[in-house]
Each structure stands twice: as C-alpha cells, then as structure tokens.
C-alpha cells in the first residue's frame, strides 16, 4: 500500500499531480471510500463528518475531486457488521480518503474495526490519502501536544505504518500554536523522526521511499 499524507487534502497542483501518479489512472476512473471517523473524536464532529463526505470542505479537497465511485466507510459501525460485508470492498477499492479530527480516536477505531489488520494485505497499488489526523495516524506516535481524546491505554501511540510522525498545519494563521518554534519543541520530545508540514505540503510513501511534494514549506526533524 502507498501513502499520500497531507495536512489539508489535495490542496494544489503539485499534490494533485502526485495523486494522479500514485493512482496510475485518472480520478474519474478510480474508486474511493471515505473514512470520516476521526471527526467524531473532536467537538463539532457530526458537522465536520458531513462536510467531508459531501465535499463541502473547499479548504481541504478530498471527496469532491470527481471519483468514479465514492462510498462511506464508518469504522465505528464495522464491529457490528460481518467482515465479509465490507472487507472485500476495501480490498477492491483504489483509494481510502481519510478525514482529519482526532488521530488517537481514529487509531483506536482502526484497530477495533479490524481495518488496521487488513491494510497490510491490500494490493501494492492501493492508496491511503490522509488529511491531518488521517495522515498522523500512520506514524508511530503523535506527541503529547496533539492528544485530545484519551486512549483506554493512555499514551500517544498510533499505528506505526510509517516510521515518522507528522506535525500538520505548520504556521497556519488559525493555529498560532502550530508555529515552527512549537514544532521544534514537539520534535525534540518524540522518539522518532518527524515532519512539520504546512497545508501546501504532502508526504509520499511508496515502499521504503519517502518524498515530499510542496508548494509551501516544511521541515524534517531527524534524530
């Protein structure tokens, strides 16, 4: 499985071109499932989930890009459904579009639903496109600064499907706490490398290769 990890979706031409290259075909010929689950881990979650699903998030383009087909995969519902009802659809789908919200809430329900266990078996060309928390969840940890919803086990551990953490919305005008000095403090405390990325930046992961595509600014903090 490949990853396109963004701070704010398919925000510019460079990220859009990266998406097309990873798909290997037009968006209009590609199937997608959207995962709104992370929205519910934060205040105002139902409205955020609706805006994501309906393509009413002009600042974070994802679902409105013109997919051949689009469905909703709500992770909190999956434990009550026979796996045969949903797993084959995930295995056949080209892209999983994963909304922002609370990364720990998303990690918890990815594990509880069985989706986390299913991902390694997906086709090599399958694509995970994350938006904010939907990207952060793939790292090994998020850092105490981003802990909102509390895991039953505590801590800030996420799925570890990539070996770096992500600090999204770098220097965003609405989030003064996301300025670069705070990103540096965050990076000093996490036990692994971390990328601070602004909303014009995405990280591409294909196998062991990591590439940054950006029309904005970003910084890699190494250990």
Z-matrix of the N, CA and C atoms (Angstrom, degrees):
N
C 1 1.463
C 2 1.520 1 109.79
N 3 1.338 2 115.84 1 141.12
C 4 1.454 3 122.16 2 177.33
C 5 1.530 4 109.88 3 -103.98
N 6 1.334 5 115.51 4 161.83
C 7 1.460 6 120.79 5 -176.38
C 8 1.526 7 110.37 6 -132.17
N 9 1.325 8 115.44 7 135.36
C 10 1.458 9 122.84 8 168.77
C 11 1.524 10 105.51 9 -120.61
N 12 1.322 11 115.98 10 102.52
C 13 1.459 12 122.33 11 -170.12
C 14 1.519 13 108.70 12 -104.67
N 15 1.311 14 116.30 13 111.49
C 16 1.461 15 121.93 14 -173.83
C 17 1.521 16 110.82 15 -115.81
N 18 1.308 17 115.03 16 163.75
C 19 1.453 18 121.82 17 172.36
C 20 1.526 19 110.98 18 -89.98
N 21 1.338 20 117.30 19 -31.88
C 22 1.470 21 120.44 20 -173.93
C 23 1.519 22 112.46 21 -146.40
N 24 1.328 23 117.42 22 35.27
C 25 1.451 24 119.71 23 175.52
C 26 1.518 25 113.45 24 80.45
N 27 1.325 26 115.98 25 -159.98
C 28 1.464 27 123.05 26 -174.93
C 29 1.517 28 107.22 27 -85.60
N 30 1.315 29 114.73 28 77.41
C 31 1.456 30 123.34 29 -161.90
C 32 1.523 31 114.05 30 -84.52
N 33 1.327 32 118.14 31 -24.58
C 34 1.464 33 119.99 32 -175.05
C 35 1.524 34 109.90 33 -149.81
N 36 1.323 35 115.93 34 177.04
C 37 1.461 36 121.31 35 -175.19
C 38 1.523 37 111.98 36 -63.60
N 39 1.325 38 118.00 37 -36.03
C 40 1.460 39 120.61 38 -178.74
C 41 1.523 40 111.37 39 -65.50
N 42 1.335 41 116.88 40 -43.57
C 43 1.465 42 120.31 41 178.48
C 44 1.527 43 109.90 42 -69.61
N 45 1.333 44 116.72 43 -37.13
C 46 1.471 45 120.43 44 177.33
C 47 1.522 46 110.87 45 -61.82
N 48 1.315 47 117.20 46 -43.25
C 49 1.463 48 120.67 47 178.37
C 50 1.528 49 111.27 48 -64.86
N 51 1.334 50 116.74 49 -37.53
C 52 1.462 51 120.26 50 176.85
C 53 1.525 52 110.55 51 -62.90
N 54 1.332 53 116.49 52 -41.08
C 55 1.463 54 120.82 53 177.06
C 56 1.517 55 110.82 54 -59.40
N 57 1.325 56 117.36 55 -46.09
C 58 1.465 57 121.01 56 -179.47
C 59 1.523 58 111.55 57 -63.19
N 60 1.319 59 117.10 58 -39.59
C 61 1.454 60 120.53 59 179.01
C 62 1.527 61 111.05 60 -64.79
N 63 1.324 62 116.54 61 -40.11
C 64 1.460 63 120.07 62 179.29
C 65 1.526 64 111.62 63 -69.59
N 66 1.323 65 116.37 64 -36.65
C 67 1.464 66 119.94 65 177.74
C 68 1.522 67 111.61 66 -68.18
N 69 1.316 68 116.70 67 -39.12
C 70 1.452 69 121.31 68 -175.70
C 71 1.509 70 113.41 69 74.26
N 72 1.323 71 117.19 70 13.39
C 73 1.466 72 122.46 71 178.66
C 74 1.518 73 107.69 72 -164.62
N 75 1.328 74 118.13 73 167.46
C 76 1.464 75 119.61 74 -179.06
C 77 1.530 76 112.62 75 -64.62
N 78 1.309 77 115.95 76 154.41
C 79 1.465 78 120.71 77 175.84
C 80 1.525 79 110.35 78 -59.57
N 81 1.324 80 116.78 79 -37.19
C 82 1.464 81 121.16 80 -178.42
C 83 1.522 82 113.02 81 -66.63
N 84 1.335 83 117.50 82 -9.73
C 85 1.464 84 121.80 83 176.43
C 86 1.526 85 111.91 84 -111.04
N 87 1.327 86 116.80 85 12.50
C 88 1.457 87 121.89 86 -173.86
C 89 1.524 88 111.18 87 -116.19
N 90 1.324 89 115.58 88 140.27
C 91 1.464 90 121.38 89 177.55
C 92 1.521 91 109.73 90 -94.86
N 93 1.336 92 115.86 91 148.22
C 94 1.462 93 120.75 92 -177.49
C 95 1.517 94 110.59 93 -142.12
N 96 1.318 95 115.02 94 148.72
C 97 1.459 96 123.24 95 168.25
C 98 1.520 97 107.31 96 -121.27
N 99 1.317 98 117.03 97 133.46
C 100 1.459 99 119.42 98 177.78
C 101 1.525 100 109.61 99 -103.56
N 102 1.319 101 114.94 100 142.17
C 103 1.466 102 122.52 101 -177.30
C 104 1.526 103 107.87 102 -118.68
N 105 1.336 104 118.36 103 104.02
C 106 1.469 105 121.13 104 -177.20
C 107 1.526 106 113.81 105 -90.96
N 108 1.311 107 118.42 106 1.78
C 109 1.462 108 123.32 107 -165.48
C 110 1.523 109 114.41 108 -53.15
N 111 1.336 110 118.17 109 -41.61
C 112 1.468 111 120.50 110 -176.22
C 113 1.520 112 112.11 111 -58.41
N 114 1.332 113 117.17 112 -25.22
C 115 1.466 114 121.25 113 -179.32
C 116 1.522 115 111.64 114 -58.02
N 117 1.337 116 116.90 115 -36.10
C 118 1.455 117 120.61 116 -172.10
C 119 1.523 118 113.09 117 -75.73
N 120 1.316 119 117.96 118 -8.82
C 121 1.449 120 121.15 119 177.34
C 122 1.514 121 113.29 120 -85.57
N 123 1.326 122 117.37 121 4.18
C 124 1.471 123 120.12 122 -179.05
C 125 1.520 124 109.64 123 -132.79
N 126 1.306 125 116.16 124 163.78
C 127 1.466 126 121.53 125 178.50
C 128 1.539 127 109.37 126 -62.58
N 129 1.320 128 116.26 127 137.93
C 130 1.459 129 120.66 128 -178.99
C 131 1.509 130 113.56 129 78.55
N 132 1.323 131 116.64 130 20.04
C 133 1.460 132 121.20 131 -174.84
C 134 1.514 133 116.59 132 -58.42
N 135 1.357 134 119.57 133 -45.70
C 136 1.468 135 118.85 134 -178.52
C 137 1.522 136 113.28 135 -58.44
N 138 1.336 137 116.86 136 -41.08
C 139 1.458 138 119.35 137 178.26
C 140 1.512 139 112.02 138 -66.59
N 141 1.337 140 116.62 139 -40.51
C 142 1.465 141 120.30 140 178.59
C 143 1.518 142 111.08 141 -64.09
N 144 1.331 143 116.52 142 -39.19
C 145 1.473 144 120.09 143 178.22
C 146 1.521 145 110.82 144 -63.45
N 147 1.333 146 117.23 145 -43.58
C 148 1.461 147 120.22 146 179.86
C 149 1.527 148 110.83 147 -63.55
N 150 1.319 149 116.79 148 -44.18
C 151 1.468 150 119.06 149 -179.08
C 152 1.522 151 111.26 150 -62.26
N 153 1.316 152 116.66 151 -37.78
C 154 1.466 153 120.58 152 178.09
C 155 1.523 154 110.96 153 -65.68
N 156 1.317 155 116.15 154 -52.11
C 157 1.465 156 120.90 155 -176.39
C 158 1.527 157 111.39 156 -62.24
N 159 1.321 158 116.46 157 -40.95
C 160 1.466 159 121.06 158 -174.45
C 161 1.519 160 113.11 159 -85.27
N 162 1.324 161 117.66 160 -1.02
C 163 1.454 162 120.02 161 -179.07
C 164 1.509 163 113.37 162 72.11
N 165 1.349 164 116.65 163 29.84
C 166 1.459 165 121.44 164 -179.59
C 167 1.524 166 111.48 165 -102.02
N 168 1.334 167 116.38 166 33.20
C 169 1.460 168 122.19 167 176.96
C 170 1.532 169 108.26 168 -119.59
N 171 1.316 170 118.45 169 77.18
C 172 1.467 171 120.15 170 -174.70
C 173 1.519 172 113.71 171 -62.00
N 174 1.326 173 117.43 172 -22.83
C 175 1.457 174 119.78 173 178.88
C 176 1.528 175 112.97 174 -84.33
N 177 1.330 176 116.59 175 -7.55
C 178 1.473 177 120.71 176 -178.04
C 179 1.531 178 109.41 177 -139.84
N 180 1.322 179 118.52 178 69.33
C 181 1.471 180 120.52 179 -173.67
C 182 1.526 181 112.35 180 -64.67
N 183 1.328 182 115.67 181 128.48
C 184 1.465 183 121.67 182 177.79
C 185 1.533 184 110.80 183 -147.23
N 186 1.334 185 115.73 184 -68.54
C 187 1.460 186 119.94 185 -172.76
C 188 1.521 187 112.98 186 -77.73
N 189 1.339 188 117.63 187 -18.37
C 190 1.455 189 121.79 188 -173.70
C 191 1.524 190 113.63 189 -93.13
N 192 1.325 191 117.94 190 18.61
C 193 1.464 192 120.55 191 -172.38
C 194 1.522 193 114.42 192 -85.14
N 195 1.328 194 118.22 193 -3.63
C 196 1.453 195 120.54 194 177.28
C 197 1.516 196 114.24 195 97.54
N 198 1.323 197 117.79 196 39.03
C 199 1.461 198 122.08 197 -179.20
C 200 1.524 199 111.03 198 -65.93
N 201 1.323 200 115.31 199 149.23
C 202 1.465 201 120.07 200 176.84
C 203 1.521 202 110.27 201 -60.66
N 204 1.319 203 116.40 202 -42.49
C 205 1.464 204 121.80 203 175.22
C 206 1.516 205 107.94 204 -144.66
N 207 1.325 206 115.46 205 151.87
C 208 1.461 207 121.07 206 -177.71
C 209 1.520 208 108.64 207 -145.54
N 210 1.320 209 116.09 208 126.98
C 211 1.459 210 121.44 209 176.13
C 212 1.510 211 110.25 210 -127.87
N 213 1.334 212 115.76 211 169.86
C 214 1.456 213 122.21 212 -179.95
C 215 1.522 214 108.81 213 -110.44
N 216 1.322 215 116.12 214 126.04
C 217 1.459 216 122.10 215 175.80
C 218 1.530 217 107.22 216 -112.56
N 219 1.321 218 116.31 217 97.17
C 220 1.468 219 121.08 218 -179.87
C 221 1.532 220 108.99 219 -91.87
N 222 1.311 221 116.28 220 110.94
C 223 1.467 222 121.38 221 -170.24
C 224 1.517 223 112.69 222 -66.18
N 225 1.334 224 117.92 223 -31.99
C 226 1.455 225 119.22 224 -178.53
C 227 1.524 226 111.92 225 -66.46
N 228 1.337 227 117.71 226 -20.18
C 229 1.464 228 121.50 227 179.31
C 230 1.524 229 112.37 228 -84.91
N 231 1.323 230 117.60 229 -23.15
C 232 1.465 231 120.52 230 -169.04
C 233 1.529 232 114.02 231 -63.73
N 234 1.339 233 121.09 232 -36.41
C 235 1.464 234 118.26 233 -179.84
C 236 1.525 235 114.00 234 -61.14
N 237 1.334 236 117.02 235 -20.30
C 238 1.471 237 120.15 236 -179.78
C 239 1.522 238 112.45 237 -94.37
N 240 1.333 239 117.13 238 3.95
C 241 1.466 240 122.16 239 -175.72
C 242 1.521 241 108.99 240 -118.80
N 243 1.311 242 116.92 241 141.53
C 244 1.458 243 121.10 242 174.31
C 245 1.530 244 109.01 243 -57.03
N 246 1.315 245 116.49 244 132.31
C 247 1.463 246 120.75 245 -177.14
C 248 1.522 247 112.08 246 -59.52
N 249 1.321 248 116.74 247 -29.11
C 250 1.459 249 120.08 248 179.39
C 251 1.525 250 112.19 249 -65.64
N 252 1.339 251 117.01 250 -16.86
C 253 1.463 252 120.41 251 179.44
C 254 1.525 253 112.00 252 -77.76
N 255 1.348 254 116.79 253 -27.80
C 256 1.468 255 118.17 254 -172.75
C 257 1.524 256 114.78 255 -123.18
N 258 1.325 257 118.23 256 -31.06
C 259 1.464 258 119.64 257 -175.87
C 260 1.533 259 112.66 258 -61.23
N 261 1.344 260 120.09 259 -44.03
C 262 1.467 261 118.44 260 178.47
C 263 1.520 262 113.33 261 -60.00
N 264 1.330 263 117.10 262 -34.08
C 265 1.463 264 119.99 263 178.70
C 266 1.525 265 110.40 264 -66.31
N 267 1.327 266 117.18 265 -42.81
C 268 1.460 267 120.61 266 176.82
C 269 1.529 268 110.08 267 -60.62
N 270 1.313 269 116.59 268 -42.52
C 271 1.464 270 120.58 269 -177.80
C 272 1.525 271 112.54 270 -66.01
N 273 1.331 272 117.23 271 -26.56
C 274 1.459 273 121.00 272 -179.05
C 275 1.526 274 113.38 273 -91.25
N 276 1.318 275 117.38 274 -15.66
C 277 1.465 276 121.59 275 -172.30
C 278 1.527 277 110.89 276 -79.55
N 279 1.325 278 116.13 277 143.35
C 280 1.468 279 120.68 278 -179.41
C 281 1.522 280 112.34 279 -74.13
N 282 1.343 281 117.26 280 -40.73
C 283 1.462 282 121.13 281 -169.55
C 284 1.520 283 110.82 282 -137.78
N 285 1.330 284 115.96 283 137.98
C 286 1.455 285 122.47 284 167.63
C 287 1.525 286 107.66 285 -106.58
N 288 1.326 287 116.79 286 120.31
C 289 1.456 288 123.63 287 179.90
C 290 1.521 289 108.05 288 -101.72
N 291 1.328 290 117.60 289 119.07
C 292 1.459 291 120.25 290 -166.72
C 293 1.524 292 110.34 291 -120.98
N 294 1.313 293 115.55 292 118.54
C 295 1.464 294 121.53 293 -173.26
C 296 1.522 295 112.36 294 -73.97
N 297 1.330 296 114.48 295 163.81
C 298 1.451 297 121.89 296 173.26
C 299 1.515 298 111.51 297 -81.22
N 300 1.329 299 114.62 298 -178.36
C 301 1.452 300 122.00 299 -176.92
C 302 1.511 301 108.79 300 141.35
N 303 1.320 302 116.92 301 -121.12
C 304 1.461 303 121.54 302 179.70
C 305 1.530 304 109.39 303 -109.47
N 306 1.328 305 115.69 304 118.55
C 307 1.461 306 120.55 305 -174.26
C 308 1.524 307 112.42 306 -68.43
N 309 1.329 308 118.32 307 -36.17
C 310 1.458 309 119.83 308 179.85
C 311 1.523 310 111.62 309 -70.79
N 312 1.330 311 116.86 310 -37.75
C 313 1.463 312 120.26 311 175.49
C 314 1.525 313 110.06 312 -61.69
N 315 1.320 314 116.03 313 -42.07
C 316 1.460 315 120.59 314 178.05
C 317 1.523 316 110.81 315 -64.13
N 318 1.336 317 117.74 316 -45.27
C 319 1.461 318 120.78 317 179.58
C 320 1.519 319 111.18 318 -59.50
N 321 1.329 320 116.24 319 -43.41
C 322 1.461 321 120.94 320 -179.90
C 323 1.518 322 111.06 321 -58.97
N 324 1.330 323 116.91 322 -47.51
C 325 1.464 324 119.22 323 -176.35
C 326 1.525 325 112.23 324 -77.40
N 327 1.311 326 117.85 325 -23.51
C 328 1.471 327 118.27 326 171.29
C 329 1.517 328 110.44 327 -64.92
N 330 1.321 329 116.23 328 -37.76
C 331 1.465 330 120.03 329 178.79
C 332 1.522 331 111.70 330 -75.38
N 333 1.332 332 117.24 331 -44.38
C 334 1.463 333 121.09 332 -178.82
C 335 1.525 334 111.92 333 -64.60
N 336 1.312 335 116.77 334 -35.02
C 337 1.465 336 121.15 335 -176.88
C 338 1.517 337 113.48 336 -78.98
N 339 1.335 338 116.78 337 -21.00
C 340 1.464 339 120.55 338 -174.95
C 341 1.514 340 113.53 339 94.25
N 342 1.344 341 117.47 340 -4.11
C 343 1.464 342 118.90 341 -179.63
C 344 1.522 343 111.29 342 -65.09
N 345 1.316 344 117.79 343 -39.80
C 346 1.472 345 120.30 344 -179.58
C 347 1.521 346 111.27 345 -58.92
N 348 1.339 347 116.90 346 -39.30
C 349 1.471 348 120.22 347 179.00
C 350 1.522 349 112.07 348 -70.91
N 351 1.333 350 116.32 349 -27.45
C 352 1.463 351 120.32 350 -177.63
C 353 1.529 352 112.55 351 -78.42
N 354 1.323 353 117.92 352 -31.25
C 355 1.463 354 121.33 353 -172.00
C 356 1.528 355 114.39 354 -54.93
N 357 1.340 356 119.86 355 -43.87
C 358 1.471 357 118.24 356 -178.07
C 359 1.530 358 114.49 357 -62.74
N 360 1.327 359 116.24 358 -18.31
C 361 1.469 360 119.15 359 -178.66
C 362 1.523 361 112.95 360 -93.39
N 363 1.329 362 118.00 361 -0.88
C 364 1.459 363 120.06 362 -179.17
C 365 1.523 364 110.99 363 -71.18
N 366 1.313 365 115.87 364 162.62
C 367 1.462 366 121.77 365 179.65
C 368 1.521 367 110.84 366 -56.27
N 369 1.325 368 117.67 367 145.02
C 370 1.474 369 119.92 368 -179.12
C 371 1.521 370 113.20 369 -56.27
N 372 1.324 371 117.45 370 -30.85
C 373 1.462 372 120.41 371 -177.47
C 374 1.530 373 112.89 372 -88.03
N 375 1.328 374 117.86 373 -3.63
C 376 1.466 375 119.66 374 176.75
C 377 1.528 376 109.13 375 -62.11
N 378 1.329 377 115.93 376 150.55
C 379 1.456 378 120.22 377 -170.76
C 380 1.518 379 111.28 378 -129.93
N 381 1.329 380 115.07 379 132.43
C 382 1.462 381 123.24 380 172.12
C 383 1.518 382 107.67 381 -104.10
N 384 1.331 383 117.36 382 119.53
C 385 1.454 384 121.87 383 177.08
C 386 1.523 385 107.58 384 -112.67
N 387 1.323 386 116.26 385 110.78
C 388 1.449 387 120.92 386 -176.81
C 389 1.513 388 112.29 387 -102.74
N 390 1.316 389 115.43 388 148.50
C 391 1.459 390 123.61 389 175.47
C 392 1.530 391 107.29 390 -121.30
N 393 1.324 392 117.90 391 113.61
C 394 1.463 393 122.71 392 177.70
C 395 1.534 394 110.66 393 55.51
N 396 1.336 395 119.15 394 -110.32
C 397 1.467 396 120.57 395 179.87
C 398 1.518 397 111.90 396 -58.00
N 399 1.315 398 117.04 397 -30.27
C 400 1.461 399 120.67 398 176.90
C 401 1.515 400 112.82 399 -66.60
N 402 1.334 401 116.66 400 -19.09
C 403 1.465 402 122.13 401 172.11
C 404 1.523 403 110.89 402 -93.02
N 405 1.322 404 117.01 403 -43.91
C 406 1.460 405 122.01 404 -177.58
C 407 1.521 406 112.33 405 -57.84
N 408 1.334 407 116.83 406 -33.78
C 409 1.464 408 120.88 407 -175.45
C 410 1.518 409 112.62 408 -61.91
N 411 1.317 410 117.50 409 -22.31
C 412 1.459 411 120.01 410 -177.54
C 413 1.526 412 113.44 411 -79.71
N 414 1.320 413 118.04 412 -15.22
C 415 1.457 414 120.95 413 178.18
C 416 1.520 415 111.84 414 -77.98
N 417 1.338 416 117.36 415 174.46
C 418 1.464 417 120.46 416 179.22
C 419 1.523 418 113.58 417 -76.81
N 420 1.339 419 117.48 418 -22.34
C 421 1.463 420 121.90 419 -179.28
C 422 1.525 421 108.11 420 -161.61
N 423 1.348 422 115.92 421 164.18
C 424 1.465 423 118.80 422 -179.23
C 425 1.524 424 112.42 423 -113.72
N 426 1.335 425 117.64 424 -15.78
C 427 1.459 426 120.44 425 -175.86
C 428 1.510 427 111.21 426 90.06
N 429 1.325 428 116.00 427 146.26
C 430 1.468 429 120.92 428 -176.27
C 431 1.519 430 112.74 429 -59.25
N 432 1.336 431 117.05 430 -28.66
C 433 1.465 432 120.56 431 -177.97
C 434 1.527 433 112.64 432 -60.36
N 435 1.317 434 117.23 433 -26.00
C 436 1.463 435 120.58 434 -175.38
C 437 1.525 436 112.95 435 -105.33
N 438 1.324 437 117.68 436 8.24
C 439 1.462 438 120.03 437 178.64
C 440 1.524 439 108.97 438 -78.14
N 441 1.321 440 115.83 439 119.48
C 442 1.457 441 122.75 440 175.66
C 443 1.512 442 108.66 441 -119.74
N 444 1.325 443 115.60 442 -79.44
C 445 1.468 444 120.68 443 173.15
C 446 1.525 445 108.38 444 -66.49
N 447 1.327 446 117.22 445 137.21
C 448 1.458 447 121.61 446 -173.87
C 449 1.524 448 110.28 447 -97.51
N 450 1.318 449 116.21 448 125.35
C 451 1.457 450 121.00 449 174.09
C 452 1.525 451 110.60 450 -63.15
N 453 1.343 452 118.43 451 146.91
C 454 1.472 453 119.47 452 175.26
C 455 1.525 454 112.68 453 -55.88
N 456 1.320 455 117.11 454 -30.47
C 457 1.463 456 121.63 455 179.39
C 458 1.519 457 112.58 456 -91.07
N 459 1.334 458 117.76 457 -3.82
C 460 1.452 459 121.74 458 -175.64
C 461 1.516 460 111.57 459 74.75
N 462 1.319 461 116.21 460 -177.30
C 463 1.456 462 121.03 461 176.13
C 464 1.504 463 113.31 462 84.41
N 465 1.342 464 114.75 463 -173.26
C 466 1.469 465 121.42 464 -176.32
C 467 1.517 466 111.73 465 -129.31
N 468 1.334 467 117.16 466 22.50
C 469 1.457 468 120.58 467 -175.57
C 470 1.522 469 111.03 468 -76.74
N 471 1.338 470 114.93 469 138.63
C 472 1.459 471 121.14 470 175.81
C 473 1.534 472 108.65 471 -118.74
N 474 1.304 473 120.18 472 -148.43
C 475 1.458 474 120.84 473 -165.35
C 476 1.520 475 115.32 474 -86.17
N 477 1.318 476 118.39 475 -25.13
C 478 1.456 477 120.32 476 177.56
C 479 1.523 478 114.48 477 67.82
N 480 1.322 479 117.37 478 30.57
C 481 1.468 480 119.71 479 177.05
C 482 1.523 481 112.00 480 -82.05
N 483 1.326 482 116.84 481 -14.91
C 484 1.463 483 122.30 482 165.21
C 485 1.523 484 105.93 483 -125.36
N 486 1.331 485 117.24 484 161.97
C 487 1.467 486 119.22 485 -170.59
C 488 1.530 487 113.34 486 -99.45
N 489 1.322 488 117.26 487 19.86
C 490 1.464 489 121.28 488 179.00
C 491 1.526 490 109.30 489 -135.83
N 492 1.319 491 114.97 490 155.70
C 493 1.466 492 121.19 491 175.43
C 494 1.530 493 109.89 492 -98.33
N 495 1.331 494 115.42 493 164.38
C 496 1.463 495 120.88 494 -176.66
C 497 1.523 496 110.13 495 -127.66
N 498 1.325 497 115.21 496 131.33
C 499 1.461 498 124.80 497 172.96
C 500 1.526 499 105.76 498 -107.53
N 501 1.335 500 119.34 499 102.67
C 502 1.471 501 120.97 500 -173.42
C 503 1.525 502 112.86 501 -87.95
N 504 1.320 503 115.13 502 172.20
C 505 1.472 504 123.46 503 174.17
C 506 1.528 505 111.94 504 55.52
N 507 1.308 506 115.63 505 41.12
C 508 1.466 507 120.69 506 -179.11
C 509 1.529 508 110.74 507 -58.90
N 510 1.324 509 116.67 508 130.69
C 511 1.472 510 124.04 509 177.36
C 512 1.530 511 112.82 510 56.03
N 513 1.322 512 116.64 511 31.75
C 514 1.462 513 120.40 512 177.98
C 515 1.523 514 109.86 513 -73.34
N 516 1.332 515 115.87 514 138.24
C 517 1.462 516 119.87 515 -175.75
C 518 1.525 517 112.60 516 -65.06
N 519 1.336 518 117.66 517 -24.31
C 520 1.460 519 120.53 518 179.74
C 521 1.521 520 112.77 519 -86.44
N 522 1.326 521 117.22 520 -12.09
C 523 1.457 522 121.27 521 -175.24
C 524 1.530 523 109.91 522 -127.58
N 525 1.337 524 118.48 523 80.46
C 526 1.460 525 119.75 524 -179.26
C 527 1.519 526 113.17 525 -60.11
N 528 1.336 527 116.31 526 -24.46
C 529 1.461 528 120.11 527 178.70
C 530 1.533 529 112.46 528 -73.26
N 531 1.327 530 117.05 529 -3.93
C 532 1.467 531 121.07 530 179.46
C 533 1.522 532 112.42 531 -102.45
N 534 1.318 533 117.32 532 20.33
C 535 1.462 534 121.29 533 177.40
C 536 1.529 535 110.14 534 -69.91
N 537 1.317 536 116.16 535 159.13
C 538 1.458 537 121.82 536 -175.27
C 539 1.533 538 113.64 537 -55.17
N 540 1.344 539 120.57 538 -41.34
C 541 1.471 540 118.16 539 178.71
C 542 1.531 541 113.04 540 -58.63
N 543 1.346 542 116.50 541 -35.57
C 544 1.455 543 119.82 542 178.27
C 545 1.533 544 110.58 543 -72.46
N 546 1.328 545 116.98 544 -33.55
C 547 1.462 546 120.10 545 175.11
C 548 1.522 547 110.83 546 -62.95
N 549 1.327 548 116.74 547 -39.46
C 550 1.463 549 120.12 548 178.44
C 551 1.524 550 110.91 549 -64.75
N 552 1.326 551 117.67 550 -39.64
C 553 1.464 552 120.73 551 176.86
C 554 1.521 553 110.84 552 -64.70
N 555 1.321 554 116.02 553 -42.25
C 556 1.470 555 121.07 554 176.43
C 557 1.521 556 110.70 555 -58.22
N 558 1.325 557 116.64 556 -47.40
C 559 1.453 558 121.35 557 -176.60
C 560 1.519 559 112.04 558 -64.75
N 561 1.313 560 117.16 559 -32.64
C 562 1.465 561 120.41 560 -179.24
C 563 1.518 562 111.92 561 -68.22
N 564 1.331 563 117.52 562 -22.00
C 565 1.465 564 121.08 563 -175.03
C 566 1.523 565 113.89 564 -98.26
N 567 1.321 566 118.52 565 -20.12
C 568 1.461 567 119.29 566 -179.73
C 569 1.531 568 109.64 567 -82.87
N 570 1.337 569 118.52 568 152.48
C 571 1.471 570 121.09 569 -173.47
C 572 1.520 571 114.85 570 -87.17
N 573 1.309 572 118.11 571 7.44
C 574 1.461 573 122.06 572 -174.82
C 575 1.526 574 108.99 573 -140.51
N 576 1.335 575 118.67 574 169.61
C 577 1.468 576 119.87 575 175.90
C 578 1.527 577 111.55 576 -59.34
N 579 1.323 578 115.87 577 156.89
C 580 1.451 579 120.34 578 179.12
C 581 1.510 580 111.58 579 -144.82
N 582 1.325 581 115.48 580 143.12
C 583 1.460 582 122.40 581 174.57
C 584 1.524 583 108.91 582 -106.52
N 585 1.310 584 116.67 583 127.24
C 586 1.460 585 121.68 584 166.83
C 587 1.523 586 106.92 585 -97.59
N 588 1.337 587 117.06 586 122.52
C 589 1.459 588 120.82 587 -175.09
C 590 1.526 589 110.17 588 -130.77
N 591 1.323 590 115.59 589 142.52
C 592 1.457 591 119.22 590 175.47
C 593 1.525 592 109.23 591 -90.19
N 594 1.330 593 116.18 592 -178.27
C 595 1.462 594 120.63 593 -173.48
C 596 1.527 595 113.46 594 -72.94
N 597 1.324 596 117.85 595 -7.96
C 598 1.460 597 121.66 596 177.78
C 599 1.535 598 111.93 597 -100.66
N 600 1.319 599 116.48 598 15.65
C 601 1.461 600 121.66 599 -172.23
C 602 1.522 601 110.76 600 -127.20
N 603 1.327 602 116.17 601 147.21
C 604 1.463 603 122.25 602 174.22
C 605 1.524 604 109.24 603 -140.84
N 606 1.327 605 115.03 604 156.52
C 607 1.463 606 122.41 605 177.30
C 608 1.516 607 108.12 606 -115.68
N 609 1.330 608 115.92 607 127.56
C 610 1.458 609 122.66 608 178.67
C 611 1.521 610 108.32 609 -102.86
N 612 1.327 611 116.91 610 129.16
C 613 1.456 612 121.61 611 175.94
C 614 1.524 613 108.48 612 -124.07
N 615 1.324 614 115.76 613 116.38
C 616 1.466 615 122.30 614 176.72
C 617 1.527 616 107.06 615 -127.99
N 618 1.316 617 116.55 616 107.57
C 619 1.454 618 119.67 617 -174.91
C 620 1.520 619 110.26 618 63.58
N 621 1.326 620 116.70 619 -125.83
C 622 1.466 621 121.50 620 178.59
C 623 1.526 622 112.68 621 -92.13
N 624 1.320 623 116.67 622 1.40
C 625 1.467 624 120.47 623 -175.84
C 626 1.522 625 110.76 624 -93.57
N 627 1.332 626 116.36 625 131.37
C 628 1.459 627 122.69 626 177.06
C 629 1.521 628 108.37 627 -120.70
N 630 1.329 629 115.79 628 128.43
C 631 1.463 630 121.44 629 -178.24
C 632 1.522 631 108.82 630 -134.58
N 633 1.308 632 116.89 631 141.40
C 634 1.463 633 121.86 632 176.34
C 635 1.520 634 109.03 633 -105.64
N 636 1.333 635 116.56 634 132.38
C 637 1.463 636 121.78 635 173.34
C 638 1.526 637 106.51 636 -119.25
N 639 1.332 638 116.64 637 130.26
C 640 1.455 639 118.25 638 -170.97
C 641 1.524 640 112.00 639 -153.71
N 642 1.327 641 114.82 640 141.67
C 643 1.455 642 122.20 641 165.08
C 644 1.531 643 109.51 642 -114.49
N 645 1.320 644 115.75 643 16.39
C 646 1.456 645 121.93 644 -179.73
C 647 1.509 646 110.10 645 -131.22
N 648 1.335 647 117.21 646 -127.71
C 649 1.455 648 119.73 647 179.31
C 650 1.527 649 110.42 648 -142.33
N 651 1.309 650 114.34 649 156.93
C 652 1.457 651 121.76 650 -175.33
C 653 1.517 652 108.91 651 -161.38
N 654 1.331 653 115.56 652 169.32
C 655 1.460 654 119.72 653 177.62
C 656 1.521 655 109.26 654 -151.89
N 657 1.316 656 115.99 655 135.68
C 658 1.453 657 122.38 656 173.19
C 659 1.521 658 108.83 657 -96.77
N 660 1.324 659 116.14 658 124.74
C 661 1.456 660 122.80 659 174.42
C 662 1.526 661 108.12 660 -102.81
N 663 1.308 662 116.50 661 114.68
C 664 1.465 663 120.86 662 -178.69
C 665 1.523 664 110.23 663 -97.97
N 666 1.325 665 114.67 664 167.31
C 667 1.460 666 121.05 665 178.00
C 668 1.519 667 108.98 666 -108.59
